[in-house]
């Protein structure tokens, strides 16, 4: 570069450092783009997003053109800095130029631009795409050779470069995303989305009304008793059986019985004429599947059976919808009637309470992979029917049996223990 003035060389050096900063920020900005937001912007025909998305479909080529450009300008900047230093300070200036240029590139061409790009990827990546796209076309032969070598090297270590590969969110990742979107979603909407995501993980056995709590019409009872039960029930659908629930004959919809009531002609034969055929479902059916089955079969209530065909309980469409939208009670309250808070921070809980409902109401994490009720959980841990005033520890919860009768735990006192500070630090 004989004949070039120091001023022009300095100007060229500054320009090359700026180019280095551009390539560094472009790399970070492109790789920091939210791919799902990017796809949304592409659908909305955002020009910068379209160009960036096209470049990201071949990340090997994108990184190739960025690194080729970045290395070229850095090497050229190093050569010019050396010429300037030798011109000013002689041979001793080479060390000064190397140290100074390293510091300048580190601060102004690497750390600062990459930090800005990481914080504002769209503001950096979209404008950069307008330059990188034609630059890729210009340098394509060189990029192709570099990619050919690097891709073959990657294959040797088991890494396959797939053009246009889309990484989809797993259910757990989507659940985490919804959990962390509290600033965007209202709490109720957030709860509903989480409820939908959990439908595949929950079976009808988890939410069904257990057999001992099912209210139905026993045709072996006296007619007067049946009429009294029909007149006072708050349910719109009830199973009809003979003697026991396993001998079910159909499902009665109270609306179909209204005409019979008006004519004062309620008989067992009249009831049998208006009942519907019972609808049975396996206890292991996921709620997502059962919700679709209810829609397909135009049903709202099903009898849950175990692997031996015995009826374990009933599940309704409303039960599944409550998993999504929350409790659907007439009063509009969502309080769990099986849980009673105490002044000391503990809770009195009904032994028949569903563990999943308790976890939801109190934001607890009692184990749900075994028994479905508090009564079953305590008995599984103790491996016996406990007496009253028996205290036990389940994970991080202290459980005390308060009332036990008829081989069932009626009431417990439950307290969530505070975790040790060491455990909290590990979680942080």
For each residue, the residues with C-beta under 8 A, 3 or more apart:
1: 4 9 80 83
2:
3:
4: 1 8 9
5: 8 9
6: 9 10 84 87 88
7: 10 11
8: 4 5 11 12
9: 1 4 5 6 12 13 80 83 84
10: 6 7 13 14 84
11: 7 8 14 15
12: 8 9 15 16 80
13: 9 10 16 17 77 80 81 84
14: 10 11 17 18
15: 11 12 18 19
16: 12 13 19 20 73 74 76 77 80
17: 13 14 20 21 77 104 105 108 109
18: 14 15 21 22
19: 15 16 22 23 69 73
20: 16 17 23 24 70 73 74 77 105 109 110
21: 17 18 24 25 108 109 110 112 113
22: 18 19 25 26 113 128 131
23: 19 20 26 27 66 67 69 70 73
24: 20 21 27 28 70 109 110 113 114 117
25: 21 22 28 29 113 114 116 117 124 128
26: 22 23 29 30 66 117 124 125 128 131 132
27: 23 24 30 31 63 66 67 70 114 117
28: 24 25 31 32 113 114 117 118 121 124
29: 25 26 32 33 117 118 120 121 122 123 124 125 128
30: 26 27 33 52 55 56 62 66 121 125 128 129
31: 27 28 59
32: 28 29 117 118 121 125
33: 29 30 37 38 52 56 121 122 125
34: 37 38 121
35: 38 39 56 166 167
36: 39 40 169
37: 33 34 40 41
38: 33 34 35 41 42 49 52 53 56
39: 35 36 42 43 53
40: 36 37 43 44
41: 37 38 44 46 49
42: 38 39 45 46 49 50 53
43: 39 40
44: 40 41 49
45: 42 50
46: 41 42 49 50 126
47: 50 51
48: 51 52 122 125 126 127 129 130
49: 38 41 42 44 46 52 53 126
50: 42 45 46 47 53 54
51: 47 48 54 55 126 129 130 133
52: 30 33 38 48 49 55 56 125 126 129
53: 38 39 42 49 50 56 57
54: 50 51 57 133
55: 30 51 52 58 61 62 129 132 133 136
56: 30 33 35 38 52 53 59 62
57: 53 54 163 164
58: 55 61 62 163 164
59: 31 56 62 63 161
60: 63 64 147 150 151 161
61: 55 58 64 65 136 143 147
62: 30 55 56 58 59 65 66 132 136
63: 27 59 60 66 67
64: 60 61 67 68 143 146 147 150
65: 61 62 68 69 132 135 136 139 143
66: 23 26 27 30 62 63 69 70 132
67: 23 27 63 64 70 71
68: 64 65 71 72 139 142 143 146
69: 19 23 65 66 72 73 135 139
70: 20 23 24 27 66 67 73 74
71: 67 68 74 75
72: 68 69 75 76
73: 16 19 20 23 69 70 76 77
74: 16 20 70 71 77 78 105 109
75: 71 72 78 79
76: 16 72 73 79 80
77: 13 16 17 20 73 74 80 81 101 105
78: 74 75 81 82 97 98 101
79: 75 76 82 83
80: 1 9 12 13 16 76 77 83 84
81: 13 77 78 84 85 97 98 100 101
82: 78 79 85 86 93 94 97 98
83: 1 9 79 80 86 87
84: 6 9 10 13 80 81 87 88 93 97
85: 81 82 88 89 93 94 96 97
86: 82 83 89 90 91 93 94 97
87: 6 83 84 93
88: 6 84 85 93
89: 85 86 92 93 96
90: 86 93
91: 86 94
92: 89 95 96
93: 82 84 85 86 87 88 89 90 96 97
94: 82 85 86 91 97 98
95: 92 98 99
96: 85 89 92 93 99 100
97: 78 81 82 84 85 86 93 94 100 101
98: 78 81 82 94 95 101 102
99: 95 96 102 103
100: 81 96 97 103 104
101: 77 78 81 97 98 104 105
102: 98 99 105 106
103: 99 100 106 107
104: 17 100 101 107 108 109
105: 17 20 74 77 101 102 108 109 110
106: 102 103 109 110 111
107: 103 104 110 111 112
108: 17 21 104 105 112 113
109: 17 20 21 24 74 104 105 106 112 113
110: 20 21 24 105 106 107 113 114
111: 106 107 114 115
112: 21 107 108 109 115 116
113: 21 22 24 25 28 108 109 110 116 117
114: 24 25 27 28 110 111 117 118
115: 111 112 118 119
116: 25 112 113 119 120 124
117: 24 25 26 27 28 29 32 113 114 120 121 124 125
118: 28 29 32 114 115 121
119: 115 116
120: 29 116 117 123 124
121: 28 29 30 32 33 34 117 118 124 125
122: 29 33 48 125 126
123: 29 120 126 127
124: 25 26 28 29 116 117 120 121 127 128
125: 26 29 30 32 33 48 52 117 121 122 128 129
126: 46 48 49 51 52 122 123 129 130
127: 48 123 124 130 131
128: 22 25 26 29 30 124 125 131 132
129: 30 48 51 52 55 125 126 132 133
130: 48 51 126 127 133 134
131: 22 26 127 128 134 135
132: 26 55 62 65 66 128 129 135 136
133: 51 54 55 129 130 136 137
134: 130 131 137 138
135: 65 69 131 132 138 139
136: 55 61 62 65 132 133 139 140 143
137: 133 134 140
138: 134 135
139: 65 68 69 135 136 142 143
140: 136 137 143 144
141: 144 145
142: 68 139 145 146
143: 61 64 65 68 136 139 140 146 147
144: 140 141 147 148
145: 141 142 148 149
146: 64 68 142 143 149 150
147: 60 61 64 143 144 150 151
148: 144 145 151 152
149: 145 146 152 153
150: 60 64 146 147 153 154
151: 60 147 148 154 155 161
152: 148 149 155 156
153: 149 150 156 157
154: 150 151 157 159 160 161
155: 151 152 158 159 160
156: 152 153
157: 153 154
158: 155
159: 154 155
160: 154 155
161: 59 60 151 154
162: 165
163: 57 58
164: 57 58
165: 162
166: 35
167: 35
168:
169: 36 173 174 177
170: 173 174
171: 174 175 197 200
172: 175 176
173: 169 170 176 177
174: 169 170 171 177 178 197
175: 171 172 178 179 194 197
176: 172 173 179 180
177: 169 173 174 180 181
178: 174 175 181 185 190 193 194 197
179: 175 176 182 190 194
180: 176 177
181: 177 178 184 185 190
182: 179 185 187 190
183:
184: 181
185: 178 181 182 189 190 193
186: 189 190
187: 182 190 191
188: 191 192 326
189: 185 186 192 193
190: 178 179 181 182 185 186 187 193 194
191: 187 188 194 195 326
192: 188 189 195 196 324 325 326
193: 178 185 189 190 196 197
194: 175 178 179 190 191 197 198
195: 191 192 198 199 323 324 325 326
196: 192 193 199 324
197: 171 174 175 178 193 194 200
198: 194 195 201 202 287 323
199: 195 196 202 286 287 288 291 320 323 324
200: 171 197 286 287 288
201: 198 286
202: 198 199 206 207 286 287 323 356
203: 206 283 284 285 286 287
204: 207 208 281 282 283 284 285 287 290 302 304 315
205: 208 283 284 304 312 372
206: 202 203 287 354 356 368 372
207: 202 204 287 315 319 320 322 323 354 356
208: 204 205 283 304 312 313 314 315 319
209: 213 214 313 314 315 316 319
210: 213 214 312 313 352 373
211: 214 245 311 312 313
212:
213: 209 210 313 352
214: 209 210 211 239 245 313 314
215: 233 235 238
216: 238 239 240 241 245 248
217: 221 226 229 230 238 239 240 241 252 271
218: 221 226 241 242 243
219: 226 240 241 242 249 268 271 272
220: 242 243
221: 217 218 225 226 229
222: 225 226
223: 226 227 266 267 268
224: 227 228
225: 221 222 228 229
226: 217 218 219 221 222 223 229 230 266 268 271
227: 223 224 230 231 266
228: 224 225 231 232
229: 217 221 225 226 232 233
230: 217 226 227 233 254 257 261 266
231: 227 228
232: 228 229
233: 215 229 230 238 254
234:
235: 215 238 254
236: 253 254 255
237: 251 252 253 254 300 301 316
238: 215 216 217 233 235 251 252 254
239: 214 216 217 245 248 250 251 252 278 303 314
240: 216 217 219 248 249 250 251 252 271 272 275
241: 216 217 218 219 244 245 246 247 248 249
242: 218 219 220 247 249
243: 218 220 247
244: 241 247
245: 211 214 216 239 241 248 311
246: 241 310 311
247: 241 242 243 244
248: 216 239 240 241 245 278 303 311
249: 219 240 241 242 272 275 278
250: 239 240 272 275 276 277 278
251: 237 238 239 240 275 276 277 278 279 301
252: 217 237 238 239 240 256 257 271 274 275 276
253: 236 237 256 257 274 276
254: 230 233 235 236 237 238 257 258
255: 236 258
256: 252 253 259 274 275
257: 230 252 253 254 260 261 266 270 271 274
258: 254 255 261 262
259: 256 262 263
260: 257 263 265 266 270 271 274
261: 230 257 258 264 266
262: 258 259
263: 259 260
264: 261
265: 260 270
266: 223 226 227 230 257 260 261 270 271
267: 223 270 271
268: 219 223 226 271 272
269: 272 273
270: 257 260 265 266 267 273 274
271: 217 219 226 240 252 257 260 266 267 268 274 275
272: 219 240 249 250 268 269 275
273: 269 270
274: 252 253 256 257 260 270 271
275: 240 249 250 251 252 256 271 272
276: 250 251 252 253
277: 250 251
278: 239 248 249 250 251 303
279: 251 297 299 301 302 303
280: 302 303 304 305
281: 204 285 290 293 302 303 304 305 315
282: 204 285 304 305 307
283: 203 204 205 208 304 305 306 307 312
284: 203 204 205
285: 203 204 281 282 289 290 293
286: 199 200 201 202 203 289 290
287: 198 199 200 202 203 204 206 207 290 291 320 323
288: 199 200 291 292
289: 285 286 292 293
290: 204 281 285 286 287 293 294 302 315 320
291: 199 287 288 294 295 317 320
292: 288 289 295 296
293: 281 285 289 290 296 297 299 302
294: 290 291 297 299 300 302 317 320
295: 291 292 298
296: 292 293
297: 279 293 294
298: 295
299: 279 293 294 302 317
300: 237 294 316 317 318
301: 237 251 279 314 315 316 317
302: 204 279 280 281 290 293 294 299 314 315 316
303: 239 248 278 279 280 281 311 313 314
304: 204 205 208 280 281 282 283 311 312 313 314 315
305: 280 281 282 283 309 310 311 312
306: 283 309 310 312
307: 282 283
308:
309: 305 306
310: 246 305 306
311: 211 245 246 248 303 304 305
312: 205 208 210 211 283 304 305 306
313: 208 209 210 211 213 214 303 304
314: 208 209 214 239 301 302 303 304
315: 204 207 208 209 281 290 301 302 304 319 320
316: 209 237 300 301 302 319 320
317: 291 294 299 300 301 320 321
318: 300 321 322 328
319: 207 208 209 315 316 322 323
320: 199 207 287 290 291 294 315 316 317 323 324
321: 317 318 324 325 328
322: 207 318 319 325 326 327 328
323: 195 198 199 202 207 287 319 320
324: 192 195 196 199 320 321
325: 192 195 321 322 328
326: 188 191 192 195 322 334
327: 322 333 334
328: 318 321 322 325
329: 332 333 334
330:
331:
332: 329
333: 327 329
334: 326 327 329
335: 339 361
336: 339 353 357 358 361
337:
338: 349 350 352 353 357 358
339: 335 336 347 348 349 350 353 358 361 362
340: 347 348 349
341: 347
342: 345 346 347 348 413
343:
344:
345: 342 415
346: 342 413 414 415
347: 339 340 341 342 362 413 414 415
348: 339 340 342 402 411 412 413
349: 338 339 340 353 358 374 411 412 413 414
350: 338 339 353 374 410 411
351: 373 374 375 378 403 408 409 410 411 412
352: 210 213 338 373 374 375 408
353: 336 338 339 349 350 357 358 373 374
354: 206 207 357 358 372 373
355: 358 359 366 367 368 371 372 373 374 377
356: 202 206 207 359 360 368 372
357: 336 338 353 354 360 361
358: 336 338 339 349 353 354 355 361 362 364 366 374 414
359: 355 356 362 363 364 365 366 368
360: 356 357 363
361: 335 336 339 357 358
362: 339 347 358 359 416
363: 359 360
364: 358 359 397 416
365: 359 395 396
366: 355 358 359 377 394 395 397
367: 355 370 377 394 395
368: 206 355 356 359 372
369:
370: 367 376 377 380
371: 355 375 376 377 379 380
372: 205 206 354 355 356 368 376
373: 210 351 352 353 354 355 376 377
374: 349 350 351 352 353 355 358 377 378 409 412 414
375: 351 352 371 378 379 408 409
376: 370 371 372 373 379 380
377: 355 366 367 370 371 373 374 380 381 394
378: 351 374 375 381 382 386 392 394 399 401 409 412
379: 371 375 376 382 383 384 385 386 409
380: 370 371 376 377 383
381: 377 378 392 394
382: 378 379 386 390 392
383: 379 380
384: 379
385: 379 404 407
386: 378 379 382 390 401 404 409
387: 390 401 404
388: 401 402 403 404
389: 400 401 402
390: 382 386 387 400 401
391: 398 399 400 401
392: 378 381 382 398 399 400
393: 397 398 399 417
394: 366 367 377 378 381 397 399
395: 365 366 367
396: 365 416 417 419
397: 364 366 393 394 414 415 416 417
398: 391 392 393 414 415 417
399: 378 391 392 393 394 412 413 414
400: 389 390 391 392 412 413 414
401: 378 386 387 388 389 390 391 404 409 411 412
402: 348 388 389 410 411 412 413
403: 351 388 409 410 411
404: 385 386 387 388 401 408 409 410
405: 408 410
406:
407: 385
408: 351 352 375 404 405
409: 351 374 375 378 379 386 401 403 404 412
410: 350 351 402 403 404 405
411: 348 349 350 351 401 402 403
412: 348 349 351 374 378 399 400 401 402 409
413: 342 346 347 348 349 399 400 402
414: 346 347 349 358 374 397 398 399 400
415: 345 346 347 397 398
416: 362 364 396 397
417: 393 396 397 398
418:
419: 396 423 424
420: 423 424
421: 424 425
422: 425 426
423: 419 420 426 427
424: 419 420 421 427 428
425: 421 422 428
426: 422 423
427: 423 424
428: 424 425
